[in-house]
């Protein structure tokens, strides 16, 4: 960039990350940013995993902390003191809970079986 007639180059690199999970808990700052897992690995614990105690919609925010250097007119890189921190817009995560059960017969074969109309579900 041109600043007051001088060619100034700025390099910023992410050095730490802080996750705010929207339920009052956070993780970080830490050096692992996290990232998506392929569908066949869903449920695998990662460095940024979080277990929600309740169901609901939660605003998750990632704050990235940067350190940088600058140089003027192609000179040596000089450190920029401190860190800059930038937060993502909140991303809503919907947390659901489900129960799966397997049954040996259909409601036609056993109208009193679990999951059939008029039959109370078993306690979780």
N, C-alpha and C positions, 0 to 999 in steps of 0.2 A: 504494500500500500504506500501511497505517497503521503507523507506527513511533513508539512512546512518545507516542501521542496526536497525532502530526504526520502530515500527508499528504505522503508522499515518493513522487516519481515518478522512475523510473530508465529511461534510454534507452540501450540498448547497440546498437552497429552493427558489423557485421563489416568489418574493414579489411584483413586479410591472411589468406592460406590457405597451408598447408603439406601437401603430399601425401607420404605414405610408401608406396612401391609394394610393400613386402613382400619385396623381393629385395636389400635393403641400400642402395637408392638412394632419394633423396627430391628434391622440388622445392619451393622456396620458402624463406622466406615470400615470397609474391607477391600482387599485387592481384587476379589472375584466379582465380575459384573453379573454373572449368570447369563442365561439364554434359554431358548426353547429346546425342548426335548422332542425327538421323533415320537410319533404316536405309540410305537411298539415299546417305548421306554417310559410311558406315563406311569406315575406312581413311584418311580425311582427317586430316592433321596439325593439331593444335590447340595452344593454349598450355599444356595440361596433358598432352599425349601422352607416352607412355612406351613404349620398345621393350624387351621382355624378351629376355635373351640365352639363356634356357633355358625349356623347357616345365615345367609344374607348376602347383600351386595356391599362390597368394600372398595373404596378408592385407593388403589395402589400407586405409589409415587417412587420413582427412582431418582436419586440425586447423585450426579456425577461431579467429582471433585477433580479439578485440573491444576497442573503446574505447567509453567511455560518459560520460554526464553524469547528474547528478541535480539535482532541485529540491525545495525544501521549501515546502509550503503555497502552491504556484503561483508561487513566486519565480523568479528567472532560473536558467537551466541552468548548473550548475557542473561543471567537468571532474572525472572520476574519474581519479586518477593511475594510470599504468601501463596494462597490458593484461590481459584475461582470456583464457585459451586453453582451448578445449574440443575434445576429440578424439571422433570418431565411433567406434562399435564397429567392429572389423575386418570388412570385406566381402571374401569370398573371390573372387578372380579366377582362373579356370582358363585357362591359356595352352596352346594347342595349336599344332602345326605340321602342315600338310598339303601334299601334292604333288598337283597336278592334271595329268593327261595326256589328250590326245585320241587316239583310235585310228580308223583308217580301216575296219576290219572287225571282225567278231565272232569269238569263239573257235570257232564252228562253221565259219566261213569259213577261219580261220587258227589252228588249234589251238596253234601255236608262237608266236603273237603275245604281246606284252607284256600282262600282266594276266591271262592265261589260266592255269588250274590247272597246276601243275608247271613254270611258266616263271618264272625268277628275275627280280625287278624290276630295272630299270636303276638305276645309282647316282644319288643325288640331285645 
